[in-house]
């Protein structure tokens, strides 16, 4: 097996969460020292996401085209056609893209609705050098480098805004479970700015989807819509349709 193939497989195992904690830690240390490897990880992550989205869209369009013409065809024949297309679609892409105990691929759906929160951070008494460096990495989408700096600031400060940027960095780095914990802790902070609360809740929904916790994400989304939050409301309504709420 060539070194390039081994490297690609190693990256694939990292992105799919197959590494244990020790192996993951060693790999992330290599990433922090190797800009070329980091670029390859980002590229493979983007390519995987594009394949998922493309497969989803093609299957949806194919089903829709048959559905649109169903009125002029035999009902049972149409249903069999739909079933056949779904099966073919599932076989055409690796199973983990489409099925993890649900007809909805929650992590893929999370990526469709996810976008990083813009840099609106202000001085909060933390080490300004660390804070500025962290946000420089964040804005440059170098989340792997931003995480340890934001973790340090978060330890020294109870700022919900720092927790938000840290959580988003976790999500981008395929560490959704840590993002969930961080966001829940921020929401429990009695000093959290009420204007920031809807934003924290929105990313908590996406973090749960990213961690394949569809049931919890649905519950949080229902609560979010009932609260009539203005932040990303249109996206929340669209997402509720995708989740069949």
C-alpha positions as CSV (number, residue, x, y, z in Angstrom):
1,X,0.0,0.0,0.0
2,X,1.5,3.4,-1.1
3,X,2.1,6.2,1.5
4,X,-0.6,8.3,-0.3
5,X,-3.2,5.6,0.1
6,X,-2.3,5.1,3.8
7,X,-2.5,8.8,4.4
8,X,-5.9,9.0,2.7
9,X,-7.2,6.1,4.8
10,X,-5.8,7.7,8.0
11,X,-7.6,10.9,7.2
12,X,-10.8,9.0,6.4
13,X,-10.7,7.2,9.8
14,X,-10.2,10.6,11.5
15,X,-13.1,12.2,9.8
16,X,-15.4,9.2,10.4
17,X,-14.6,9.1,14.1
18,X,-13.1,5.7,14.0
19,X,-9.9,6.6,15.9
20,X,-9.7,6.1,19.7
21,X,-8.8,9.0,21.9
22,X,-5.0,8.3,21.9
23,X,-4.8,7.9,18.1
24,X,-7.0,11.0,17.6
25,X,-4.8,13.0,19.9
26,X,-1.6,11.9,18.0
27,X,-3.2,12.7,14.7
28,X,-4.3,16.1,15.8
29,X,-0.8,16.8,17.0
30,X,0.5,15.9,13.6
31,X,-2.1,18.2,12.1
32,X,-0.8,21.1,14.2
33,X,2.7,20.6,12.9
34,X,1.9,19.7,9.2
35,X,0.1,22.4,7.2
36,X,0.0,20.1,4.1
37,X,-1.8,17.3,6.1
38,X,-4.2,19.9,7.5
39,X,-5.0,21.1,4.0
40,X,-5.7,17.5,2.9
41,X,-8.0,16.9,5.9
42,X,-10.0,20.0,5.0
43,X,-10.1,19.0,1.3
44,X,-11.3,15.5,2.1
45,X,-13.9,16.8,4.5
46,X,-15.3,19.2,1.8
47,X,-15.3,16.4,-0.9
48,X,-17.1,14.0,1.4
49,X,-19.7,16.7,2.2
50,X,-20.2,17.5,-1.5
51,X,-20.7,13.8,-2.3
52,X,-23.3,13.5,0.4
53,X,-25.2,16.6,-0.7
54,X,-25.0,15.7,-4.4
55,X,-26.3,12.1,-3.7
56,X,-29.1,13.5,-1.5
57,X,-30.2,16.1,-4.1
58,X,-30.1,13.6,-7.1
59,X,-32.2,11.1,-5.2
60,X,-34.7,13.9,-4.1
61,X,-35.0,15.2,-7.7
62,X,-35.5,11.7,-9.2
63,X,-38.2,10.9,-6.8
64,X,-39.9,14.3,-7.4
65,X,-39.8,13.8,-11.2
66,X,-41.6,10.5,-10.9
67,X,-44.0,11.9,-8.3
68,X,-44.9,14.7,-10.7
69,X,-45.8,12.3,-13.4
70,X,-47.5,9.8,-11.2
71,X,-51.1,11.0,-12.1
72,X,-50.8,9.5,-15.6
73,X,-49.3,6.1,-14.5
74,X,-50.6,3.1,-12.6
75,X,-50.4,3.8,-8.8
76,X,-48.9,0.4,-7.8
77,X,-46.3,0.7,-10.6
78,X,-45.4,4.2,-9.4
79,X,-45.0,3.1,-5.9
80,X,-42.7,0.2,-7.0
81,X,-40.6,2.7,-9.0
82,X,-40.2,5.0,-6.0
83,X,-39.1,2.1,-3.9
84,X,-36.6,1.0,-6.5
85,X,-35.1,4.4,-6.8
86,X,-34.7,4.7,-3.1
87,X,-33.0,1.4,-2.9
88,X,-30.6,2.3,-5.8
89,X,-29.9,5.6,-4.1
90,X,-29.0,3.9,-0.9
91,X,-26.7,1.4,-2.6
92,X,-25.0,4.1,-4.7
93,X,-23.5,5.9,-1.6
94,X,-21.9,4.4,1.5
95,X,-24.5,3.4,4.0
96,X,-23.4,5.8,6.7
97,X,-24.3,8.7,4.4
98,X,-28.0,7.7,4.5
99,X,-28.9,5.4,7.4
100,X,-28.0,5.6,11.0
101,X,-31.3,4.3,12.6
102,X,-33.4,6.9,10.8
103,X,-34.6,7.8,7.3
104,X,-32.9,11.2,7.9
105,X,-29.1,11.6,7.8
106,X,-28.9,14.0,10.7
107,X,-25.1,14.9,10.4
108,X,-25.6,15.7,6.7
109,X,-28.6,17.8,7.5
110,X,-26.7,19.6,10.1
111,X,-24.0,20.6,7.6
112,X,-26.6,21.8,5.2
113,X,-27.9,24.3,7.8
114,X,-24.6,25.1,9.5
115,X,-22.5,28.2,9.0
116,X,-20.1,29.7,11.5
117,X,-21.2,32.6,13.6
118,X,-19.5,35.8,12.5
119,X,-16.8,37.4,14.6
120,X,-18.6,39.8,17.0
121,X,-16.4,39.2,20.0
122,X,-15.5,42.1,22.4
123,X,-12.9,42.5,25.1
124,X,-13.9,40.5,28.2
125,X,-10.9,40.8,30.4
126,X,-9.2,37.7,29.0
127,X,-5.6,37.7,27.8
128,X,-5.9,39.9,24.7
129,X,-3.1,38.2,22.9
130,X,-4.6,34.8,23.3
131,X,-8.1,36.1,22.4
132,X,-6.9,37.9,19.3
133,X,-4.9,34.9,18.2
134,X,-7.9,32.6,18.8
135,X,-10.2,34.8,16.7
136,X,-7.6,35.1,13.9
137,X,-7.5,31.3,13.6
138,X,-11.3,31.2,13.9
139,X,-11.8,33.7,11.1
140,X,-9.3,31.8,9.0
141,X,-11.3,28.6,9.5
142,X,-8.3,27.1,11.3
143,X,-10.5,25.6,14.0
144,X,-8.0,23.0,15.1
145,X,-5.6,25.8,16.1
146,X,-8.4,28.0,17.5
147,X,-9.8,25.3,19.9
148,X,-6.9,25.1,22.5
149,X,-6.8,28.9,22.7
150,X,-10.5,29.3,23.1
151,X,-10.5,26.5,25.7
152,X,-7.9,28.4,27.7
153,X,-10.0,31.6,27.5
154,X,-13.1,29.7,28.4
155,X,-11.4,28.3,31.5
156,X,-10.5,31.8,32.7
157,X,-13.8,33.4,31.7
158,X,-17.5,32.6,31.9
159,X,-18.3,34.4,28.7
160,X,-21.1,32.7,26.7
161,X,-19.8,34.3,23.6
162,X,-16.4,32.6,23.9
163,X,-18.3,29.3,24.6
164,X,-20.2,29.9,21.4
165,X,-17.1,30.3,19.3
166,X,-15.5,27.3,21.0
167,X,-18.6,25.2,20.3
168,X,-18.7,26.1,16.7
169,X,-15.0,25.2,16.4
170,X,-15.8,21.8,18.0
171,X,-18.5,21.2,15.4
172,X,-16.2,22.1,12.6
173,X,-13.6,19.8,14.0
174,X,-16.1,16.8,14.2
175,X,-16.3,17.1,18.0
176,X,-20.1,17.6,18.2
177,X,-20.4,15.9,21.7
178,X,-18.0,18.5,23.1
179,X,-20.0,21.3,21.4
180,X,-23.2,20.0,23.0
181,X,-21.6,20.0,26.5
182,X,-20.1,23.5,26.0
183,X,-23.4,25.0,24.7
184,X,-25.5,23.4,27.5
185,X,-23.1,24.8,30.1
186,X,-23.3,28.3,28.5
187,X,-27.1,28.2,28.5
188,X,-27.1,27.3,32.2
189,X,-25.1,30.4,33.0
190,X,-27.5,32.9,34.7
191,X,-25.4,35.8,33.4
192,X,-25.7,34.9,29.7
193,X,-26.9,37.8,27.5
194,X,-30.6,37.2,26.7
195,X,-29.9,38.3,23.1
196,X,-27.3,35.6,22.7
197,X,-29.6,32.8,24.1
198,X,-31.4,32.1,20.8
199,X,-28.0,31.8,19.0
200,X,-26.7,29.3,21.6
201,X,-30.0,27.3,21.2
202,X,-29.8,27.3,17.4
203,X,-26.2,25.9,17.4
204,X,-27.2,23.4,20.1
205,X,-29.8,22.0,17.7
206,X,-27.2,21.7,15.0
207,X,-24.7,20.2,17.3
208,X,-27.2,17.4,18.3
209,X,-27.9,16.8,14.6
210,X,-24.2,16.7,13.9
211,X,-23.8,14.1,16.7
212,X,-26.6,12.1,15.2
213,X,-29.0,12.8,18.1
214,X,-32.0,13.4,15.9
215,X,-34.6,12.9,18.6
216,X,-33.0,15.5,20.9
217,X,-32.5,17.9,18.0
218,X,-36.2,17.6,17.2
219,X,-37.2,18.3,20.7
220,X,-35.0,21.4,20.9
221,X,-36.2,22.6,17.6
222,X,-39.9,22.4,18.7
223,X,-39.0,24.4,21.8
224,X,-37.1,26.9,19.7
225,X,-40.0,27.5,17.4
226,X,-42.5,27.7,20.3
227,X,-40.4,30.4,21.8
228,X,-40.7,32.4,18.6
229,X,-37.1,33.3,18.4
230,X,-36.3,35.7,15.5
231,X,-32.7,34.4,15.1
232,X,-32.6,32.1,12.0
233,X,-36.3,31.6,12.2
234,X,-36.7,30.9,8.5
235,X,-34.0,28.3,8.6
236,X,-35.6,26.8,11.7
237,X,-38.9,26.5,9.9
238,X,-37.2,24.9,6.9
239,X,-35.3,22.5,9.1
240,X,-38.6,21.5,10.8
241,X,-40.0,20.4,7.5
242,X,-36.8,18.4,6.7
243,X,-37.2,16.7,10.1
244,X,-40.9,16.0,9.4
245,X,-42.1,18.0,12.4
